[in-house]
Amino acid sequence: MKKNREVLTMLKEAAILFGITLIAGLLLGFVYELTKEPIRIQKEKAIAAACQKVFTQADDFKATEYFPTVQLKTELKERGVEIGTVFEASSQGNLLGYVVESTSGEGYGGDIVLYVGVTVDGKLNDISILTISETPGLGMLAEKVLVPQYHEKKVEQFTYTKTGSTSDSEIDAISGATITTEAVNHAVNAALKVVGELVQGGAMDE
């Protein structure tokens, strides 16, 4: 009898636990469905704002297909960079350049997502940091310290220095945040190379 009561108790507790888990799962699913659309809309607005920020001359941004060359794919992997959506930036139907979503996975605190605006003649208009989770007071200064240094520079690629930049291609590193500086720099350089391939006729290697 005692053993039967113990079995019944266990079954009852298991049923209660199952019920709680089921209800929690249903509630989570409901909340997800409820918030999915607002989150998507907010994300689209953030991307649109980032595109406009780095290409103020443009009035239209259209996603375009892009496949990096094998060589660039290898370089991106080595640098820990992923290329996301590439947008054609146009004004009154005329192509002005491209906005490239470039993500570095080498940030000190995780992924750093940038939107980089580059004209068809290779000038970097601006960059916009969409996502960053670096150390407060150090890497989180990227928006203030790094972003302005890329403004309207026309170079093939950027390097960073700790001793003071002496040319347009040099970026002053954030003091105490070399990892963040390097991650941002790799992401920017990757975007420049993507636009270079697109301007040269587009890379279609898959």
N, C-alpha and C positions, 0 to 999 in steps of 0.2 A: 504493500500500500504506500509506504513511504517513498519507494522508488517511483511509483506511478505519479505521486504528487510532485516529485522533483522533475519528472519528465514534462508534466503539464505546465509547471511553473516555467521551465525553460522554453517550451513552445509558446507560452503566453508572452514572455519577454521578447522572444524572437519576433513574434507577430507585431508587438508594439514597436520594436526597433525598425522592422520593415516598413510599417506604416509611417513612422517619422521620416525615414529616408525617402519614401515615395512622395510624401507631401513636400519635403524640402526640394526634391528634384523638380516637382511640378512648379513650385514657386520660382525656382531659379530659371526654369524654362520660360515661364510667364514674364519674369523681369527682363530676361534677355530679349524676347520678342518685342517687349514694350520699349526697350531702349535702343534696339538695333538700328532702327531708322533714324532717330535723332542723332546717334553717334555717327552714322554714315554721312548725314547732312553736314554736321559740324566738321568732319574730316575733309569733305569736299570744299567747304568754305575756307578752311585753313590752307589747303593746297592752292586754291584760287588766289588767296591773298598773298601767299608766298611767290607764286608766279608773277603776279602784278608788281610785287615789291622788287623783284630782280629784273623786271623788264617793263618799266613804266611806260615806254613808248608804244607797247603793243596793246591792241584792243581785242585780240582773240588768241586763245591758247588751245591747240588741238593735239591730242595724243597721237603719236606716230610710232610705227613699228621700227624697232632698231635691234640689230643683232651684231654684237661686237665681233671683231676678227678673232681668230684663235690666239694670236699674239697678245691682244689686249685682254682676252679672257684670262690668260695665264697671269698677266701682270695684275689684274684686278684681284685674283685669288691670292697672290703673294702679298698684296697690300691690304688684304682684308676689306675690300670695297665691293659693294654690290650696286649695280645700276638698276634703278626702278623705271618709272614712266618717263619718257622723253616727250616733251611738248614742242610743237612748232609755234613760235611766237610771231604773230603777224599784225600788220596794221593796214586796214582797208584792203585786205587781200594780198598784201605784199609781205613776203617772208623776211623777217628781220633777224631771226636767229633761233635759238633753242633754249629751253629750260630743262635741265637735267636733274632728276631726283637721284642723288648719290648718297649712299649710306656706308659709313665706316663702322665696322664691327670692332675696331681697335681702340675705342674710347676707354678712358679709365673707369667710367661708371656704366659702360654698355654702349649700345648703338648711338651714333650721332647721325641724324638725317638732315641733309642739306638740299636746298634747291639752288641751282647755279644757273644764272642767265648769261649766255654767251652769244655775241652777234655772229653773223655769217663771216665776218672778216677776222674773227678770233679774239675780239675784245671781250674781256669779262666785265659785264655790267656791274653785277653785285651778286652776293650770296645771301641766302636766308636760312637760318637754322630753325628747322621745324621741331626736332626732338633732340634733347640733350639732358643727360643726368650725371653731370660731372660734380666734382667736389666744390661746394660753395666757397667763394672767395678765391678759388684757383681756376679749375677748368670751366666753371660756370661763367667766368669772365670772357669766354670766347666771343659772345655776342658783342661785347663792348670793345674788346682789345683786337680780336682777329678780323671780324667781319669788315670794318672800315678799311683795313689794309688791302683788301682785294678790289676795292672800288675802281672801276674803269681802268684796269691794267691790261695791257696787251703783251703777253709773254707766252712762250710755249709751255712752260711749267714753272711752278713756284718751289722754292726751298725756304727753310726757316733758319734763323740765326738767333743766338743768345747774346750777341755782342753789338747789335744795332745794324739795321739793314742799310745797305749802301747802293741798292738798285731796286728797280720795280719788281724784279723777280724774287726778292728776298722779303720774307715776312718776319717781323719781330715776334719771337715766341713769348707765350704767357709765362711770366716768372713763376717757377715752381710747378708748371703744368706742361711739361714737354710732351707727355703722352697725348694730351688733348690737342695740342698744337699740331703734332704729327698726324693724328687721325684726321683732323679737319683738312690739313694740307693734302693728304693722300686723296681724300674725297673730292676736293676741288680739282686737283690735277687729273683725276679720272674723268671728271666731267669735261674738262678741256679736250682730252683725247677723244672722247665720244663725239663731241661736236666737230672736231677735226676730221674724223672718219665720215661723218654725215656730210660735211661740206665737200669732201673729196669724192662724193658719189654714193655714200652709204655703204655700210658693211653688211653683207648678207650671209656671212658664214654662220651656220648654226652648230 
